[in-house]
């Protein structure tokens, strides 16, 4: 009886059930044998590995290349410590997504629709669509930079890149796409020999990675904006939607969550290695040069590498940029296609041929074609689009994290896999930090001459507000006779953790939000509407002036 109920899952596409066919191995659907030996565990890991690698390395895309190289060229290695602080944030956010995907069998956008209503569901999908479309444009901007440096025709190079990205997804074979993604993940390691050729001081790198400090003689407002950009490019909203849906599509179940966590850790190591490499070799190459403190773009970085370090490091950097933009474009487009398929409950799986999932592949290919056309169209404000992506990502990120936290505390969704108290406290602190950074970014976009005093005021005031809210929550829990705190107690699961799956969506009781949660949801709604509206208005104004 228990086993029968556990198999009645909420999956929306029948292609999401079956054998796991990963890039490096397979696991039969009925294979429930314990992995008793080290070799058996290793083979299982090889079959599972992929989602964490692709989502993490895919995040080191064109925007990341621009942000990290700017940090190194303008401020040396002094901002490396921000990457160390982001490691636990990356892991906690994506680990929650891992559990949601494996346990529910449903994508992130659909869960938001079902548990928080049509407003938030529509909001999450629309902002994802707009933000992802702009992000894909920046990927193709990065492709043009790499092609220009390598001496390849930008027109034919962009067309070829678009065709490659579309063909890689449209084979109707999940394993084939994942192997394509793993090859691109390996290509990201081209940044490592660049560091070895430039050989920056390892001791200085280690010190600045472990010891936080601010650049000397630098404007605090400019440094803070770059830190916000580092956060926004490292922890992006599309990652949540992509990894959850990709795990569902790969047919990963709760019994393999521990292996997927390891896959995620490997991906985080690779993304941090790439970020540290870019900051480090840019700091070494441009130190004491006229270009130091005068960053332009990734193309300027490649030209500077060739000028001061030689042709080979510059070519490797350009190839790594091209590789990163291709995997980024594929992952971001997939996250959107998955979300649309989830929301409208249409076929959406890489296991299906294009003619068997027309809507899914149409959304994916349509975004790629749109981005390629915009980049090749003369007069398109590419620089403005790039800035718009970073700004909107910073504004929308807090809401994505809030939804993630609420979903992972919904016992009807995750059952015995709900968050622990410690994880809730840490994630709550992360959300507070992201909101403060988002406010700073929004204010800086609207008021370019924002002074340091305002930035410090936002940080201090936000910290005091967060502490006040925390105290209010604790008081609320005490006055409600422990009813709120009981939500966090781990009750004995009705089923084994390795076999428990979320029931079909139509069998779930309505979500119940506490009064405090409802208040903060209203505050978040108001902030997002005002902030996003003002930022879009500012972008339109800049575009009009430029025209």
C-alpha positions as CSV (number, residue, x, y, z in Angstrom):
1,X,0.0,0.0,0.0
2,X,2.8,2.4,0.9
3,X,4.7,1.7,-2.3
4,X,1.7,2.2,-4.4
5,X,1.0,5.6,-3.0
6,X,4.7,6.7,-3.2
7,X,4.6,6.0,-7.0
8,X,1.6,8.3,-7.6
9,X,3.7,11.4,-8.3
10,X,2.9,14.8,-9.7
11,X,5.0,14.6,-12.9
12,X,3.4,16.5,-15.7
13,X,5.1,14.8,-18.7
14,X,5.3,11.1,-19.0
15,X,8.8,11.4,-20.5
16,X,10.0,12.5,-17.1
17,X,9.5,8.9,-15.8
18,X,11.9,6.1,-16.7
19,X,15.5,5.1,-16.7
20,X,18.2,7.7,-16.0
21,X,20.3,8.1,-19.1
22,X,23.1,10.5,-18.2
23,X,26.1,11.6,-20.2
24,X,28.4,9.2,-18.3
25,X,26.2,6.3,-17.3
26,X,22.7,4.9,-16.9
27,X,20.5,3.7,-14.0
28,X,17.5,1.5,-14.6
29,X,14.2,2.7,-13.1
30,X,13.8,-0.5,-11.1
31,X,17.4,-0.5,-9.9
32,X,16.9,-0.2,-6.1
33,X,20.0,-2.2,-5.1
34,X,22.1,-0.6,-2.4
35,X,25.4,0.9,-3.5
36,X,27.6,-1.1,-1.1
37,X,31.0,-0.7,-2.8
38,X,33.0,2.3,-3.7
39,X,33.0,1.3,-7.3
40,X,29.2,1.1,-7.3
41,X,28.9,4.5,-5.8
42,X,31.3,6.0,-8.3
43,X,29.3,4.5,-11.2
44,X,26.1,5.9,-9.7
45,X,27.8,9.4,-9.4
46,X,28.9,9.2,-13.0
47,X,25.3,8.5,-14.1
48,X,23.8,11.3,-12.0
49,X,26.5,14.0,-12.6
50,X,25.4,16.7,-15.0
51,X,22.7,19.1,-13.7
52,X,25.0,20.7,-11.1
53,X,27.9,21.0,-13.5
54,X,25.9,22.5,-16.3
55,X,24.0,25.0,-14.1
56,X,27.1,26.2,-12.3
57,X,29.5,26.4,-15.3
58,X,26.6,27.9,-17.4
59,X,26.5,30.7,-14.8
60,X,30.1,31.7,-15.7
61,X,28.7,33.2,-18.9
62,X,29.2,36.5,-20.8
63,X,28.0,38.6,-17.9
64,X,30.3,36.7,-15.5
65,X,33.3,37.2,-17.8
66,X,32.6,40.9,-17.9
67,X,32.1,41.2,-14.2
68,X,35.1,39.2,-13.0
69,X,37.5,40.7,-15.5
70,X,36.4,44.1,-14.5
71,X,37.0,43.3,-10.9
72,X,40.5,42.2,-11.6
73,X,41.4,45.0,-14.0
74,X,40.0,47.8,-11.9
75,X,40.8,46.6,-8.3
76,X,43.3,43.8,-8.5
77,X,42.6,40.7,-6.3
78,X,41.0,42.7,-3.5
79,X,37.5,41.5,-4.2
80,X,38.3,37.8,-4.3
81,X,36.8,37.4,-0.8
82,X,33.3,38.0,-2.2
83,X,33.5,34.6,-4.0
84,X,34.3,32.8,-0.7
85,X,31.1,34.4,0.8
86,X,29.0,33.3,-2.1
87,X,30.0,29.6,-2.0
88,X,27.6,28.7,0.9
89,X,24.9,30.9,-0.7
90,X,25.3,29.1,-4.0
91,X,25.1,25.7,-2.4
92,X,22.2,26.4,-0.1
93,X,20.0,27.9,-2.9
94,X,20.7,25.2,-5.4
95,X,20.5,22.4,-2.9
96,X,17.0,23.4,-2.1
97,X,16.2,23.3,-5.8
98,X,17.7,19.8,-6.0
99,X,15.3,18.6,-3.3
100,X,12.3,20.3,-4.9
101,X,13.1,18.7,-8.3
102,X,13.8,15.2,-7.1
103,X,10.9,15.0,-4.6
104,X,8.1,16.8,-6.5
105,X,8.8,15.9,-10.1
106,X,7.5,19.4,-11.1
107,X,9.2,22.5,-12.2
108,X,9.8,25.6,-10.2
109,X,7.3,27.9,-12.1
110,X,4.4,25.4,-11.7
111,X,4.9,25.1,-8.0
112,X,4.8,28.8,-7.6
113,X,1.5,28.9,-9.6
114,X,0.0,26.1,-7.6
115,X,1.0,27.3,-4.1
116,X,1.0,31.1,-4.4
117,X,-1.7,31.9,-6.9
118,X,-1.9,33.3,-10.5
119,X,-0.4,36.7,-9.7
120,X,2.9,35.4,-8.4
121,X,2.9,32.6,-10.9
122,X,2.4,34.9,-13.8
123,X,4.9,37.4,-12.3
124,X,7.6,34.7,-12.0
125,X,7.1,33.4,-15.6
126,X,6.9,36.9,-17.2
127,X,9.9,38.3,-15.4
128,X,11.8,35.0,-16.2
129,X,11.0,35.3,-19.8
130,X,12.0,39.0,-20.1
131,X,15.2,38.6,-18.1
132,X,16.2,35.4,-19.8
133,X,15.6,36.9,-23.3
134,X,17.9,39.8,-22.4
135,X,20.5,37.4,-20.8
136,X,20.6,35.4,-24.0
137,X,21.3,38.6,-26.0
138,X,24.3,39.3,-23.7
139,X,25.5,35.7,-24.4
140,X,25.6,36.5,-28.2
141,X,27.3,39.8,-27.4
142,X,30.0,37.8,-25.8
143,X,30.2,35.6,-28.8
144,X,30.7,38.6,-31.1
145,X,33.6,39.7,-28.8
146,X,35.3,36.3,-29.0
147,X,34.7,36.0,-32.8
148,X,36.1,39.5,-33.4
149,X,39.3,38.8,-31.5
150,X,39.8,35.4,-33.2
151,X,39.3,37.1,-36.6
152,X,36.1,35.2,-37.5
153,X,33.3,36.8,-39.4
154,X,30.8,38.0,-36.7
155,X,27.8,37.4,-39.0
156,X,28.6,33.8,-40.0
157,X,30.0,33.1,-36.5
158,X,26.8,34.2,-34.7
159,X,24.7,32.2,-37.2
160,X,26.9,29.1,-36.7
161,X,26.7,29.5,-32.9
162,X,22.9,29.8,-33.0
163,X,22.6,26.7,-35.1
164,X,24.9,24.7,-32.9
165,X,23.0,25.7,-29.8
166,X,19.6,24.8,-31.4
167,X,20.8,21.5,-32.9
168,X,22.4,20.4,-29.6
169,X,19.0,20.5,-27.9
170,X,16.8,19.4,-30.8
171,X,18.0,15.8,-31.2
172,X,15.3,14.3,-29.0
173,X,18.0,12.5,-27.0
174,X,18.6,13.7,-23.4
175,X,22.0,11.9,-23.2
176,X,23.3,13.5,-26.4
177,X,22.5,17.0,-25.0
178,X,24.1,16.3,-21.7
179,X,27.3,15.1,-23.3
180,X,27.3,18.3,-25.3
181,X,27.0,20.2,-22.0
182,X,29.8,18.2,-20.3
183,X,32.1,18.9,-23.2
184,X,31.4,22.6,-22.8
185,X,32.0,22.3,-19.0
186,X,35.4,20.8,-19.8
187,X,36.1,23.7,-22.1
188,X,35.7,26.1,-19.2
189,X,39.0,24.8,-17.9
190,X,40.8,26.7,-20.7
191,X,41.0,29.5,-18.1
192,X,43.4,27.5,-15.9
193,X,46.4,27.5,-18.4
194,X,45.9,31.2,-18.8
195,X,46.6,31.6,-15.1
196,X,49.6,29.3,-15.3
197,X,51.1,31.3,-18.2
198,X,50.5,34.7,-16.4
199,X,51.6,33.2,-13.0
200,X,50.1,35.7,-10.6
201,X,51.3,35.6,-7.0
202,X,49.6,32.6,-5.3
203,X,50.1,34.0,-1.8
204,X,48.4,37.2,-2.6
205,X,45.5,35.4,-4.2
206,X,45.0,33.1,-1.2
207,X,45.2,36.1,1.2
208,X,42.7,38.2,-0.7
209,X,40.4,35.2,-1.1
210,X,40.3,34.5,2.6
211,X,40.6,38.0,4.1
212,X,37.9,40.6,3.3
213,X,39.0,44.1,2.5
214,X,38.1,47.0,0.2
215,X,40.2,48.5,-2.5
216,X,42.2,51.5,-1.4
217,X,41.5,54.9,-2.9
218,X,38.4,53.7,-4.6
219,X,34.9,55.2,-4.5
220,X,32.7,53.1,-2.2
221,X,29.7,53.5,-4.5
222,X,31.5,52.1,-7.5
223,X,33.0,49.2,-5.5
224,X,29.6,48.4,-4.0
225,X,28.0,48.3,-7.4
226,X,30.6,45.9,-8.6
227,X,30.1,43.7,-5.6
228,X,26.3,43.7,-6.3
229,X,27.1,42.8,-9.9
230,X,29.3,39.9,-8.7
231,X,26.4,38.6,-6.6
232,X,23.9,39.1,-9.4
233,X,26.0,37.2,-12.0
234,X,26.9,34.4,-9.6
235,X,23.5,33.8,-8.0
236,X,21.0,34.3,-10.9
237,X,17.2,33.6,-10.9
238,X,17.3,31.4,-14.0
239,X,19.5,28.9,-12.2
240,X,16.7,27.9,-9.9
241,X,14.3,27.3,-12.7
242,X,16.8,25.4,-14.8
243,X,18.2,23.0,-12.3
244,X,14.9,22.0,-10.9
245,X,13.4,21.2,-14.3
246,X,16.6,19.6,-15.6
247,X,16.6,17.3,-12.5
248,X,13.0,16.4,-13.3
249,X,13.8,15.8,-16.9
250,X,16.8,13.6,-16.0
251,X,14.4,11.5,-13.9
252,X,16.4,11.9,-10.7
253,X,14.5,10.7,-7.6
254,X,15.0,11.3,-3.9
255,X,17.3,8.2,-3.4
256,X,19.9,9.9,-5.6
257,X,19.8,13.4,-3.9
258,X,23.1,12.8,-2.1
259,X,24.8,12.1,-5.4
260,X,23.3,15.2,-6.9
261,X,24.5,17.3,-4.0
262,X,28.1,16.1,-4.8
263,X,27.5,17.0,-8.5
264,X,26.5,20.5,-7.3
265,X,29.6,20.8,-5.2
266,X,31.8,19.9,-8.1
267,X,30.1,22.5,-10.2
268,X,30.6,25.1,-7.5
269,X,34.3,24.3,-7.4
270,X,34.6,24.8,-11.2
271,X,32.7,28.1,-11.2
272,X,34.8,29.5,-8.4
273,X,38.0,28.3,-10.0
274,X,37.0,30.1,-13.2
275,X,36.1,33.3,-11.4
276,X,39.3,33.3,-9.3
277,X,41.3,32.7,-12.5
278,X,39.8,35.6,-14.3
279,X,40.2,38.1,-11.5
280,X,43.7,36.9,-10.8
281,X,45.2,37.0,-14.3
282,X,43.6,40.3,-15.1
283,X,45.0,41.7,-11.8
284,X,48.5,40.5,-12.7
285,X,48.4,41.5,-16.4
286,X,47.0,45.0,-16.0
287,X,48.8,46.0,-12.7
288,X,50.8,49.2,-13.3
289,X,49.6,49.5,-16.9
290,X,47.5,52.4,-18.4
291,X,44.5,50.1,-18.7
292,X,44.4,49.4,-14.9
293,X,41.2,51.0,-13.5
294,X,39.9,51.6,-17.0
295,X,37.9,48.5,-17.9
296,X,36.0,48.5,-21.2
297,X,34.7,45.0,-22.0
298,X,35.8,41.3,-22.5
299,X,37.2,42.2,-25.9
300,X,39.5,44.8,-24.3
301,X,40.6,42.1,-21.8
302,X,41.6,39.8,-24.7
303,X,43.5,42.6,-26.4
304,X,45.3,43.4,-23.2
305,X,46.2,39.8,-22.6
306,X,47.7,39.6,-26.1
307,X,49.6,42.9,-25.6
308,X,51.1,42.1,-22.2
309,X,51.1,38.2,-21.9
310,X,51.2,36.9,-25.5
311,X,48.9,35.6,-28.2
312,X,48.3,32.1,-26.7
313,X,46.8,33.2,-23.4
314,X,44.6,35.7,-25.2
315,X,43.3,33.0,-27.7
316,X,42.6,30.6,-24.8
317,X,40.7,33.4,-23.0
318,X,38.6,34.1,-26.2
319,X,37.9,30.4,-26.7
320,X,36.8,30.1,-23.1
321,X,34.5,33.1,-23.5
322,X,33.0,31.6,-26.6
323,X,32.5,28.3,-24.8
324,X,30.9,30.0,-21.8
325,X,28.5,32.0,-24.0
326,X,27.3,28.9,-25.8
327,X,26.6,26.9,-22.7
328,X,25.0,29.9,-21.1
329,X,22.7,30.5,-24.0
330,X,21.7,26.8,-24.0
331,X,21.0,26.7,-20.3
332,X,19.1,30.0,-20.0
333,X,16.9,29.2,-23.0
334,X,16.2,25.7,-21.6
335,X,15.2,27.2,-18.2
336,X,12.6,29.4,-20.0
337,X,11.3,26.5,-22.2
338,X,10.9,24.3,-19.2
339,X,9.1,26.9,-17.3
340,X,6.6,27.6,-20.1
341,X,6.0,23.9,-20.5
342,X,5.5,23.4,-16.8
343,X,3.0,26.2,-16.5
344,X,0.9,25.2,-19.4
345,X,1.3,21.5,-18.8
346,X,2.4,20.7,-22.4
347,X,5.1,18.3,-23.4
348,X,8.5,19.6,-22.3
349,X,11.3,17.1,-22.3
350,X,14.7,16.6,-24.0
351,X,13.7,13.0,-24.3
352,X,11.1,14.0,-26.9
353,X,11.7,14.7,-30.6
354,X,10.9,18.3,-31.8
355,X,7.7,17.2,-33.5
356,X,6.5,15.6,-30.3
357,X,7.0,18.7,-28.2
358,X,6.5,21.6,-30.6
359,X,5.8,24.3,-28.0
360,X,8.8,23.4,-25.9
361,X,11.3,23.5,-28.8
362,X,9.6,26.6,-30.3
363,X,10.2,28.6,-27.2
364,X,13.8,27.5,-27.0
365,X,14.7,28.1,-30.6
366,X,12.7,31.3,-30.7
367,X,14.7,32.9,-27.9
368,X,18.0,31.9,-29.6
369,X,16.9,33.3,-33.0
370,X,15.6,36.6,-31.4
371,X,18.9,37.1,-29.6
372,X,21.0,36.4,-32.7
373,X,18.9,38.8,-34.8
374,X,19.1,41.6,-32.2
375,X,22.9,41.3,-31.9
376,X,23.3,41.3,-35.7
377,X,20.9,44.3,-36.2
378,X,22.8,47.6,-36.5
379,X,21.9,50.2,-34.0
380,X,20.8,47.8,-31.2
381,X,21.8,49.3,-27.9
382,X,23.8,46.3,-26.8
383,X,25.6,48.1,-23.9
384,X,22.2,49.2,-22.5
385,X,20.8,45.7,-22.7
386,X,23.8,44.3,-20.8
387,X,23.3,46.8,-18.0
388,X,19.6,46.1,-18.0
389,X,20.2,42.4,-17.4
390,X,22.4,42.9,-14.4
391,X,20.0,45.5,-12.9
392,X,16.9,43.4,-13.4
393,X,18.6,40.3,-12.1
394,X,19.5,42.2,-8.9
395,X,16.0,43.5,-8.4
396,X,14.2,40.1,-9.0
397,X,16.7,37.8,-7.2
398,X,15.2,38.4,-3.6
399,X,11.7,37.3,-4.7
400,X,13.1,34.1,-6.3
401,X,14.9,33.3,-3.1
402,X,11.8,34.0,-0.9
403,X,9.6,31.7,-3.0
404,X,12.3,29.0,-2.8
405,X,12.4,29.3,1.0
406,X,8.6,29.1,1.3
407,X,8.4,26.1,-1.0
408,X,11.0,24.3,1.0
409,X,9.1,24.7,4.2
410,X,5.8,23.4,2.7
411,X,5.4,19.9,4.2
412,X,2.8,19.0,1.7
413,X,5.4,19.4,-1.1
414,X,8.5,18.1,0.5
415,X,7.3,15.8,3.3
416,X,10.3,14.6,5.2
417,X,12.6,16.7,3.0
418,X,11.5,20.1,4.4
419,X,14.2,22.6,5.5
420,X,15.8,22.4,9.0
421,X,15.7,25.2,11.4
422,X,19.4,26.1,10.8
423,X,18.9,26.2,7.1
424,X,15.9,28.5,7.5
425,X,17.9,30.9,9.6
426,X,20.8,30.9,7.2
427,X,18.5,31.4,4.2
428,X,16.6,34.1,5.9
429,X,19.8,36.0,6.5
430,X,20.7,35.5,2.8
431,X,17.3,36.9,1.7
432,X,17.8,39.9,3.9
433,X,21.3,40.5,2.4
434,X,20.0,40.1,-1.1
435,X,17.2,42.6,-0.5
436,X,19.7,45.2,0.8
437,X,22.0,44.7,-2.2
438,X,18.9,44.9,-4.5
439,X,17.9,48.2,-3.0
440,X,21.4,49.6,-3.4
441,X,21.5,48.5,-7.0
442,X,18.1,50.0,-7.8
443,X,19.0,53.2,-6.1
444,X,22.3,53.5,-7.9
445,X,20.6,52.9,-11.3
446,X,18.0,55.6,-10.6
447,X,20.4,58.0,-9.0
448,X,23.9,57.6,-10.6
449,X,25.5,60.1,-8.2
450,X,24.5,58.2,-5.1
451,X,26.9,59.0,-2.3
452,X,28.7,56.7,0.1
453,X,26.7,57.9,3.0
454,X,23.4,56.7,1.4
455,X,25.0,53.3,0.7
456,X,26.2,52.9,4.3
457,X,22.8,54.1,5.5
458,X,21.0,51.4,3.5
459,X,23.4,48.7,4.8
460,X,23.1,49.8,8.4
461,X,19.4,50.5,8.3
462,X,18.7,47.2,6.5
463,X,20.7,45.3,9.1
464,X,18.8,46.9,11.9
465,X,15.5,46.2,10.2
466,X,16.5,42.6,9.7
467,X,17.3,42.2,13.4
468,X,14.0,43.9,14.3
469,X,12.1,41.5,12.1
470,X,13.9,38.5,13.5
471,X,13.0,39.7,17.0
472,X,9.4,40.2,16.0
473,X,9.2,36.7,14.5
474,X,10.5,35.2,17.7
475,X,8.0,37.2,19.8
476,X,5.2,36.2,17.5
477,X,6.2,32.5,17.9
478,X,6.2,32.9,21.7
479,X,2.8,34.6,21.8
480,X,1.2,32.1,19.4
481,X,2.0,29.3,22.0
482,X,4.6,27.6,19.8
483,X,2.3,27.1,16.8
484,X,4.8,28.7,14.4
485,X,7.8,26.9,15.8
486,X,6.0,23.5,15.5
487,X,6.2,23.9,11.7
488,X,9.9,23.5,11.9
489,X,9.9,20.3,14.0
490,X,10.9,17.2,12.1
491,X,8.1,14.8,12.5
492,X,8.7,11.2,11.7
493,X,8.1,10.7,8.0
494,X,5.2,8.6,6.9
495,X,7.3,7.0,4.3
496,X,11.0,6.3,3.7
497,X,12.8,9.4,2.6
498,X,14.3,7.7,-0.4
499,X,10.9,6.7,-1.8
500,X,8.7,9.6,-0.7
501,X,7.4,11.7,-3.6
502,X,5.0,14.6,-3.7
503,X,1.4,13.5,-4.5
504,X,-0.4,14.8,-7.6
505,X,-0.9,18.6,-7.5
506,X,-4.7,18.3,-7.5
507,X,-4.5,16.3,-4.2
508,X,-2.6,18.8,-2.3
509,X,-4.5,20.9,0.3
510,X,-4.3,24.7,-0.2
511,X,-1.1,26.4,1.0
512,X,-1.4,28.1,4.3
513,X,0.8,31.2,4.9
514,X,1.1,32.7,8.3
515,X,-0.1,36.3,8.8
516,X,3.5,37.4,9.1
517,X,4.4,35.7,5.8
518,X,1.4,37.3,4.1
519,X,2.5,40.7,5.3
520,X,6.0,40.2,3.9
521,X,4.6,38.9,0.6
522,X,2.6,42.1,0.3
523,X,5.8,44.2,1.0
524,X,7.7,42.2,-1.5
525,X,5.0,42.6,-4.1
526,X,5.1,46.4,-3.6
527,X,8.9,46.6,-3.7
528,X,9.1,44.5,-6.9
529,X,6.4,46.5,-8.7
530,X,8.0,49.9,-7.8
531,X,11.6,48.9,-8.2
532,X,11.2,47.0,-11.5
533,X,8.9,49.7,-12.9
534,X,11.4,52.5,-12.1
535,X,14.3,50.5,-13.5
536,X,12.5,49.8,-16.7
537,X,11.5,53.5,-16.9
538,X,15.1,54.5,-16.5
539,X,16.2,52.1,-19.2
540,X,13.6,53.5,-21.6
541,X,14.8,57.0,-20.8
542,X,18.4,56.0,-21.5
543,X,17.4,54.3,-24.8
544,X,15.4,57.3,-25.9
545,X,18.3,59.7,-25.2
546,X,20.7,57.3,-27.0
547,X,18.4,57.3,-30.0
